[in-house]
Amino acid sequence: MELFSSEIESRLHSNNDNPFFILNVNDIRTKIKKWKQTIPRAIPYYAVKCNDNELVLKVLAENGTGFDCASKNEISKVLKLGVDCEKIIYSNTVKQISHLKYAAKMMVQKVTFDSVEELEKIKAFHPNAQVVLRIRFDSNNSIVNLGTKFGCDPVKTAPKLIELCQKMNMNLIGLHFHVGSWNRNYEIFTQALATIRKLFNFAETCSIKLNFIDIGGGFIGEDLLLLDLYAKSINAGINDNFPSDKIKIISEPGRFFVDSAFKLVTQIILKKLDEEDGRIHYYLNESIYMSFMATFLYNLKPLTSVIKRSKGKNDFAEEKLSTIWGCSCNSNDKIVDNVMLREMEMGDWLVFHNMGAYTLSVSTKFNGFQNNEVLVIDEERQTEY
Ligand SMILES: *Cc1c(COP(=O)(O)O)cnc(C)c1O
Protein backbone atom coordinates (compact mmCIF):
# COMPACT_ATOMS: atom_id res chain seq x y z
CA MET A 1 0.00 0.00 0.00
CA GLU A 2 1.10 3.54 -0.70
CA LEU A 3 1.83 6.16 1.88
CA PHE A 4 -0.09 9.39 1.69
CA SER A 5 0.19 12.78 3.30
CA SER A 6 -1.59 13.42 6.56
CA GLU A 7 -4.23 15.46 4.74
CA ILE A 8 -5.14 12.52 2.57
CA GLU A 9 -4.98 10.08 5.45
CA SER A 10 -7.37 12.21 7.46
CA ARG A 11 -9.67 12.56 4.46
CA LEU A 12 -9.83 8.77 4.21
CA HIS A 13 -10.69 8.52 7.90
CA SER A 14 -13.28 11.30 7.83
CA ASN A 15 -17.03 11.02 7.33
CA ASN A 16 -16.67 12.45 3.84
CA ASP A 17 -17.36 9.49 1.58
CA ASN A 18 -17.13 11.32 -1.76
CA PRO A 19 -14.48 10.28 -4.26
CA PHE A 20 -11.56 12.67 -4.77
CA PHE A 21 -8.48 13.25 -6.89
CA ILE A 22 -4.91 13.56 -5.68
CA LEU A 23 -2.84 15.91 -7.79
CA ASN A 24 0.94 15.61 -7.48
CA VAL A 25 2.20 18.92 -8.83
CA ASN A 26 5.81 17.80 -9.06
CA ASP A 27 4.84 15.15 -11.55
CA ILE A 28 3.83 17.95 -13.94
CA ARG A 29 7.05 19.87 -13.30
CA THR A 30 9.08 16.74 -14.03
CA LYS A 31 7.24 16.27 -17.31
CA ILE A 32 7.88 19.85 -18.40
CA LYS A 33 11.56 19.57 -17.54
CA LYS A 34 11.85 16.30 -19.43
CA TRP A 35 10.12 17.78 -22.47
CA LYS A 36 12.42 20.79 -22.55
CA GLN A 37 15.47 18.54 -22.28
CA THR A 38 14.48 15.97 -24.88
CA ILE A 39 12.53 17.95 -27.48
CA PRO A 40 13.81 21.49 -27.02
CA ARG A 41 12.75 22.79 -30.45
CA ALA A 42 9.05 21.85 -30.19
CA ILE A 43 7.74 24.24 -27.52
CA PRO A 44 4.72 22.73 -25.77
CA TYR A 45 1.35 24.49 -26.02
CA TYR A 46 -0.71 22.43 -23.58
CA ALA A 47 -4.11 21.26 -24.88
CA VAL A 48 -6.46 22.77 -22.30
CA LYS A 49 -9.34 20.40 -23.06
CA CYS A 50 -7.41 17.49 -21.59
CA ASN A 51 -7.63 18.83 -18.03
CA ASP A 52 -8.51 22.45 -17.33
CA ASN A 53 -7.85 22.35 -13.58
CA GLU A 54 -6.70 25.83 -12.65
CA LEU A 55 -3.62 24.72 -10.73
CA VAL A 56 -2.54 22.56 -13.66
CA LEU A 57 -2.82 25.54 -15.99
CA LYS A 58 -1.00 27.75 -13.50
CA VAL A 59 1.93 25.37 -13.04
CA LEU A 60 2.25 24.94 -16.80
CA ALA A 61 2.10 28.71 -17.37
CA GLU A 62 4.68 29.32 -14.64
CA ASN A 63 7.01 26.92 -16.39
CA GLY A 64 6.71 28.64 -19.70
CA THR A 65 4.38 26.47 -21.76
CA GLY A 66 1.88 27.96 -24.15
CA PHE A 67 -1.72 26.81 -24.56
CA ASP A 68 -3.86 25.18 -27.23
CA CYS A 69 -7.42 26.41 -26.79
CA ALA A 70 -10.52 25.25 -28.63
CA SER A 71 -13.20 27.68 -27.46
CA LYS A 72 -13.90 31.12 -26.05
CA ASN A 73 -14.02 29.85 -22.47
CA GLU A 74 -10.71 28.05 -22.77
CA ILE A 75 -9.09 31.18 -24.20
CA SER A 76 -10.51 33.38 -21.47
CA LYS A 77 -9.47 30.97 -18.72
CA VAL A 78 -5.88 31.00 -19.95
CA LEU A 79 -5.79 34.78 -20.47
CA LYS A 80 -7.05 35.29 -16.91
CA LEU A 81 -3.93 33.53 -15.65
CA GLY A 82 -1.92 36.32 -17.23
CA VAL A 83 -0.72 34.30 -20.20
CA ASP A 84 0.35 36.41 -23.19
CA CYS A 85 -1.94 36.10 -26.23
CA GLU A 86 1.17 35.19 -28.25
CA LYS A 87 1.38 31.99 -26.25
CA ILE A 88 -2.07 30.80 -27.28
CA ILE A 89 -3.07 28.96 -30.42
CA TYR A 90 -6.77 28.67 -31.22
CA SER A 91 -6.40 25.16 -32.54
CA ASN A 92 -9.89 24.12 -33.48
CA THR A 93 -10.50 23.94 -37.21
CA VAL A 94 -14.23 24.44 -36.66
CA LYS A 95 -14.93 27.68 -34.86
CA GLN A 96 -18.12 29.28 -33.68
CA ILE A 97 -18.31 32.85 -35.04
CA SER A 98 -18.70 34.55 -31.64
CA HIS A 99 -15.67 32.63 -30.36
CA LEU A 100 -13.65 33.63 -33.39
CA LYS A 101 -14.59 37.27 -32.87
CA TYR A 102 -13.53 36.96 -29.24
CA ALA A 103 -10.14 35.57 -30.31
CA ALA A 104 -9.73 38.55 -32.66
CA LYS A 105 -10.65 40.99 -29.90
CA MET A 106 -8.22 39.41 -27.45
CA MET A 107 -5.42 39.43 -30.09
CA VAL A 108 -5.14 35.66 -30.18
CA GLN A 109 -3.68 35.61 -33.66
CA LYS A 110 -2.77 32.00 -34.36
CA VAL A 111 -5.81 30.06 -35.58
CA THR A 112 -6.04 26.79 -37.49
CA PHE A 113 -8.23 25.76 -40.43
CA ASP A 114 -8.54 22.84 -42.84
CA SER A 115 -11.14 23.95 -45.37
CA VAL A 116 -12.05 26.74 -47.80
CA GLU A 117 -15.19 27.42 -45.81
CA GLU A 118 -13.41 27.95 -42.51
CA LEU A 119 -10.79 30.13 -44.19
CA GLU A 120 -13.60 32.33 -45.52
CA LYS A 121 -15.06 32.54 -42.03
CA ILE A 122 -11.70 33.58 -40.62
CA LYS A 123 -11.32 36.17 -43.39
CA ALA A 124 -14.69 37.64 -42.42
CA PHE A 125 -14.32 37.70 -38.65
CA HIS A 126 -10.60 37.63 -37.89
CA PRO A 127 -9.00 38.98 -41.09
CA ASN A 128 -5.59 39.68 -39.53
CA ALA A 129 -5.22 36.20 -38.08
CA GLN A 130 -2.03 34.23 -38.59
CA VAL A 131 -3.59 31.15 -40.11
CA VAL A 132 -2.19 27.67 -39.74
CA LEU A 133 -3.28 24.93 -42.13
CA ARG A 134 -4.00 21.56 -40.56
CA ILE A 135 -3.16 18.56 -42.68
CA ARG A 136 -4.22 15.01 -42.03
CA PHE A 137 -1.47 12.67 -40.94
CA ASP A 138 -2.86 9.67 -39.06
CA SER A 139 -1.03 7.24 -36.86
CA ASN A 140 -1.99 3.61 -37.48
CA ASN A 141 -1.74 3.03 -33.74
CA SER A 142 -3.72 5.47 -31.60
CA ILE A 143 -6.95 5.27 -29.59
CA VAL A 144 -8.58 8.38 -31.03
CA ASN A 145 -8.09 8.93 -34.74
CA LEU A 146 -8.65 12.66 -35.17
CA GLY A 147 -8.07 12.49 -38.94
CA THR A 148 -11.60 11.28 -39.62
CA LYS A 149 -12.82 14.72 -38.59
CA PHE A 150 -9.89 17.11 -38.90
CA GLY A 151 -7.11 17.90 -41.34
CA CYS A 152 -7.07 18.16 -45.12
CA ASP A 153 -5.36 15.76 -47.48
CA PRO A 154 -1.70 16.85 -47.66
CA VAL A 155 -1.34 15.94 -51.34
CA LYS A 156 -4.69 16.69 -52.95
CA THR A 157 -6.04 19.58 -50.88
CA ALA A 158 -3.27 21.30 -48.94
CA PRO A 159 -1.56 22.86 -52.00
CA LYS A 160 -4.90 24.31 -53.16
CA LEU A 161 -5.54 25.85 -49.76
CA ILE A 162 -2.04 27.29 -49.67
CA GLU A 163 -2.63 28.95 -53.04
CA LEU A 164 -6.00 30.17 -51.89
CA CYS A 165 -4.45 31.91 -48.88
CA GLN A 166 -2.34 33.91 -51.24
CA LYS A 167 -5.31 34.81 -53.45
CA MET A 168 -7.40 35.81 -50.43
CA ASN A 169 -4.51 37.74 -48.95
CA MET A 170 -4.59 35.73 -45.74
CA ASN A 171 -1.52 35.55 -43.58
CA LEU A 172 -0.64 31.85 -43.75
CA ILE A 173 2.24 31.26 -41.34
CA GLY A 174 2.56 27.50 -41.21
CA LEU A 175 1.25 23.97 -40.98
CA HIS A 176 -0.13 21.67 -38.31
CA PHE A 177 -1.01 18.02 -37.84
CA HIS A 178 -2.15 15.74 -35.00
CA VAL A 179 -1.36 12.06 -35.44
CA GLY A 180 -4.08 10.87 -33.03
CA SER A 181 -4.36 10.59 -29.27
CA TRP A 182 -2.39 7.98 -27.32
CA ASN A 183 -0.20 7.38 -30.32
CA ARG A 184 2.11 4.37 -30.20
CA ASN A 185 3.62 4.83 -33.63
CA TYR A 186 6.70 6.67 -32.41
CA GLU A 187 8.35 6.97 -35.83
CA ILE A 188 5.49 8.79 -37.54
CA PHE A 189 6.79 12.27 -36.72
CA THR A 190 9.78 11.92 -39.04
CA GLN A 191 7.46 11.12 -41.95
CA ALA A 192 5.02 13.86 -41.04
CA LEU A 193 7.78 16.46 -40.90
CA ALA A 194 9.10 15.35 -44.31
CA THR A 195 5.60 15.91 -45.70
CA ILE A 196 5.48 19.34 -44.08
CA ARG A 197 8.83 20.13 -45.72
CA LYS A 198 7.36 19.41 -49.14
CA LEU A 199 4.49 21.75 -48.44
CA PHE A 200 6.88 24.45 -47.24
CA ASN A 201 8.67 24.10 -50.58
CA PHE A 202 5.39 24.28 -52.46
CA ALA A 203 4.41 27.42 -50.54
CA GLU A 204 7.66 29.05 -51.59
CA THR A 205 6.69 28.53 -55.22
CA CYS A 206 3.57 30.59 -54.40
CA SER A 207 5.80 33.26 -52.82
CA ILE A 208 4.65 32.37 -49.33
CA LYS A 209 7.40 32.02 -46.76
CA LEU A 210 6.19 29.70 -44.01
CA ASN A 211 7.95 29.75 -40.65
CA PHE A 212 5.70 27.88 -38.22
CA ILE A 213 5.02 24.20 -37.52
CA ASP A 214 2.68 22.67 -34.97
CA ILE A 215 3.29 18.94 -34.45
CA GLY A 216 0.16 18.42 -32.31
CA GLY A 217 -0.27 16.03 -29.39
CA GLY A 218 -0.95 12.35 -28.81
CA PHE A 219 1.95 11.57 -26.47
CA ILE A 220 1.32 8.90 -23.86
CA GLY A 221 1.85 10.26 -20.37
CA GLU A 222 2.07 7.23 -18.13
CA ASP A 223 5.67 6.30 -18.77
CA LEU A 224 8.16 9.14 -18.92
CA LEU A 225 10.68 7.05 -20.86
CA LEU A 226 8.39 6.82 -23.87
CA LEU A 227 9.17 10.47 -24.53
CA ASP A 228 12.65 9.42 -25.62
CA LEU A 229 11.10 7.36 -28.41
CA TYR A 230 8.94 10.22 -29.62
CA ALA A 231 11.89 12.58 -29.27
CA LYS A 232 14.11 10.51 -31.52
CA SER A 233 11.61 10.67 -34.35
CA ILE A 234 10.65 14.32 -33.84
CA ASN A 235 14.24 15.53 -33.52
CA ALA A 236 15.28 13.56 -36.61
CA GLY A 237 12.41 15.09 -38.58
CA ILE A 238 13.34 18.57 -37.41
CA ASN A 239 17.08 18.22 -38.00
CA ASP A 240 16.60 16.67 -41.45
CA ASN A 241 14.04 19.15 -42.70
CA PHE A 242 14.14 22.28 -40.60
CA PRO A 243 17.65 22.80 -39.26
CA SER A 244 17.19 26.58 -39.09
CA ASP A 245 16.10 28.11 -35.78
CA LYS A 246 14.10 30.65 -37.77
CA ILE A 247 11.33 28.09 -38.12
CA LYS A 248 9.22 28.21 -34.95
CA ILE A 249 8.01 24.79 -33.89
CA ILE A 250 5.35 24.06 -31.29
CA SER A 251 3.60 20.94 -30.03
CA GLU A 252 0.23 20.45 -28.34
CA PRO A 253 0.62 17.75 -25.71
CA GLY A 254 -2.46 17.16 -23.58
CA ARG A 255 -2.39 13.81 -21.83
CA PHE A 256 1.41 13.73 -21.61
CA PHE A 257 1.52 16.47 -18.97
CA VAL A 258 -1.36 15.40 -16.74
CA ASP A 259 -2.04 11.69 -17.00
CA SER A 260 0.23 10.40 -14.24
CA ALA A 261 -0.11 13.51 -12.06
CA PHE A 262 -3.60 12.55 -10.95
CA LYS A 263 -4.83 9.59 -8.94
CA LEU A 264 -8.51 8.98 -8.33
CA VAL A 265 -9.58 7.69 -4.93
CA THR A 266 -13.01 6.12 -4.78
CA GLN A 267 -14.97 3.96 -2.36
CA ILE A 268 -16.83 0.67 -2.72
CA ILE A 269 -20.36 1.61 -1.71
CA LEU A 270 -21.85 -1.85 -2.20
CA LYS A 271 -20.60 -5.39 -2.69
CA LYS A 272 -22.91 -8.11 -3.98
CA LEU A 273 -22.24 -11.77 -4.51
CA ASP A 274 -23.78 -13.63 -7.45
CA GLU A 275 -24.52 -16.96 -5.83
CA GLU A 276 -24.82 -18.73 -9.16
CA ASP A 277 -21.40 -18.07 -10.65
CA GLY A 278 -19.55 -16.82 -7.60
CA ARG A 279 -18.81 -13.50 -9.28
CA ILE A 280 -18.51 -10.45 -7.09
CA HIS A 281 -20.13 -7.18 -8.09
CA TYR A 282 -18.63 -4.04 -6.64
CA TYR A 283 -20.30 -0.64 -6.97
CA LEU A 284 -18.22 2.55 -6.74
CA ASN A 285 -19.19 6.14 -6.01
CA GLU A 286 -17.71 7.02 -9.42
CA SER A 287 -18.96 6.43 -12.93
CA ILE A 288 -18.45 6.48 -16.67
CA TYR A 289 -20.32 9.81 -16.58
CA MET A 290 -17.70 11.17 -14.22
CA SER A 291 -14.03 10.18 -14.38
CA PHE A 292 -14.34 6.97 -16.37
CA MET A 293 -15.80 8.39 -19.59
CA ALA A 294 -12.59 7.79 -21.57
CA THR A 295 -12.19 4.35 -20.01
CA PHE A 296 -15.64 3.52 -21.33
CA LEU A 297 -15.36 5.15 -24.76
CA TYR A 298 -11.99 3.66 -25.60
CA ASN A 299 -12.30 0.40 -23.72
CA LEU A 300 -9.29 1.09 -21.50
CA LYS A 301 -8.32 -1.08 -18.57
CA PRO A 302 -7.73 1.18 -15.58
CA LEU A 303 -5.13 0.20 -13.00
CA THR A 304 -6.46 -0.04 -9.49
CA SER A 305 -5.41 -1.08 -6.02
CA VAL A 306 -6.89 -0.85 -2.53
CA ILE A 307 -5.52 1.96 -0.37
CA LYS A 308 -7.64 1.67 2.72
CA ARG A 309 -9.49 -1.31 4.04
CA SER A 310 -12.72 -0.91 5.91
CA LYS A 311 -11.96 -3.98 8.03
CA GLY A 312 -8.24 -4.02 8.65
CA LYS A 313 -5.65 -5.86 6.60
CA ASN A 314 -6.71 -8.37 4.02
CA ASP A 315 -3.71 -8.73 1.76
CA PHE A 316 -4.09 -12.48 1.44
CA ALA A 317 -7.67 -12.47 0.24
CA GLU A 318 -8.39 -14.90 -2.55
CA GLU A 319 -8.75 -13.66 -6.13
CA LYS A 320 -12.30 -13.81 -7.40
CA LEU A 321 -13.95 -13.07 -10.74
CA SER A 322 -15.14 -9.49 -10.37
CA THR A 323 -17.04 -6.66 -12.01
CA ILE A 324 -16.79 -3.05 -10.90
CA TRP A 325 -19.83 -0.90 -11.65
CA GLY A 326 -20.32 2.85 -11.63
CA CYS A 327 -22.90 4.70 -9.53
CA SER A 328 -25.20 6.04 -12.26
CA CYS A 329 -28.53 4.47 -13.13
CA ASN A 330 -27.34 3.36 -16.56
CA SER A 331 -26.61 -0.34 -16.92
CA ASN A 332 -23.75 0.39 -19.34
CA ASP A 333 -21.98 2.06 -16.47
CA LYS A 334 -19.37 -0.63 -15.96
CA ILE A 335 -15.82 0.40 -15.08
CA VAL A 336 -13.97 -2.91 -14.96
CA ASP A 337 -15.43 -6.21 -16.15
CA ASN A 338 -14.41 -9.84 -15.90
CA VAL A 339 -11.18 -9.52 -13.98
CA MET A 340 -9.71 -11.55 -11.17
CA LEU A 341 -9.35 -9.28 -8.13
CA ARG A 342 -8.44 -9.99 -4.54
CA GLU A 343 -11.67 -9.91 -2.64
CA MET A 344 -12.54 -6.48 -1.27
CA GLU A 345 -15.22 -5.19 1.05
CA MET A 346 -17.84 -2.50 1.10
CA GLY A 347 -16.22 0.63 2.53
CA ASP A 348 -12.77 -0.12 1.09
CA TRP A 349 -11.15 2.79 -0.74
CA LEU A 350 -9.58 2.09 -4.13
CA VAL A 351 -7.05 4.18 -5.99
CA PHE A 352 -6.95 4.40 -9.77
CA HIS A 353 -3.67 5.53 -11.29
CA ASN A 354 -3.01 7.74 -14.34
CA MET A 355 -6.33 9.54 -14.10
CA GLY A 356 -5.39 13.06 -15.15
CA ALA A 357 -6.29 13.01 -18.84
CA TYR A 358 -9.86 13.46 -20.05
CA THR A 359 -11.31 12.75 -16.60
CA LEU A 360 -12.08 15.96 -14.67
CA SER A 361 -12.65 17.91 -17.85
CA VAL A 362 -15.32 15.55 -19.19
CA SER A 363 -17.05 14.74 -15.90
CA THR A 364 -20.81 15.37 -15.88
CA LYS A 365 -23.36 15.83 -13.09
CA PHE A 366 -25.56 13.05 -14.41
CA ASN A 367 -27.77 11.53 -11.69
CA GLY A 368 -26.91 14.41 -9.39
CA PHE A 369 -23.35 13.43 -8.58
CA GLN A 370 -20.87 16.24 -8.05
CA ASN A 371 -17.51 16.85 -9.65
CA ASN A 372 -14.69 15.58 -7.48
CA GLU A 373 -12.58 17.62 -5.13
CA VAL A 374 -8.84 17.76 -5.95
CA LEU A 375 -6.38 17.37 -3.06
CA VAL A 376 -2.94 18.71 -3.86
CA ILE A 377 0.48 17.34 -3.00
CA ASP A 378 3.23 19.82 -3.70
CA GLU A 379 6.59 19.07 -2.16
CA GLU A 380 8.26 22.15 -3.61
CA ARG A 381 5.88 24.79 -2.38
CA GLN A 382 5.04 25.53 1.23
CA THR A 383 2.46 28.24 0.71
CA GLU A 384 -1.20 27.52 0.13
CA TYR A 385 -2.59 27.86 -3.34
C1 LIG B 1 -7.02 16.89 -28.16
C2 LIG B 1 -6.04 17.67 -28.91
C3 LIG B 1 -4.72 17.74 -28.46
C4 LIG B 1 -4.20 16.94 -27.30
O1 LIG B 1 -4.11 15.59 -27.59
P1 LIG B 1 -3.42 14.57 -26.56
O2 LIG B 1 -3.64 13.25 -27.18
O3 LIG B 1 -4.13 14.71 -25.25
O4 LIG B 1 -1.99 14.94 -26.46
C5 LIG B 1 -3.86 18.56 -29.15
N1 LIG B 1 -4.25 19.26 -30.23
C6 LIG B 1 -5.52 19.23 -30.68
C7 LIG B 1 -5.88 20.06 -31.85
C8 LIG B 1 -6.44 18.42 -30.04
O5 LIG B 1 -7.70 18.37 -30.51
The ligand as an ORCA input file, in Angstrom:
! r2SCAN-3c Opt
* xyz 0 1
  C      -7.020     16.895    -28.158
  C      -6.036     17.673    -28.909
  C      -4.722     17.738    -28.463
  C      -4.196     16.942    -27.300
  O      -4.113     15.588    -27.592
  P      -3.425     14.575    -26.556
  O      -3.637     13.250    -27.179
  O      -4.134     14.711    -25.246
  O      -1.993     14.945    -26.459
  C      -3.856     18.563    -29.154
  N      -4.246     19.264    -30.229
  C      -5.519     19.235    -30.679
  C      -5.881     20.065    -31.847
  C      -6.445     18.424    -30.045
  O      -7.700     18.372    -30.513
*
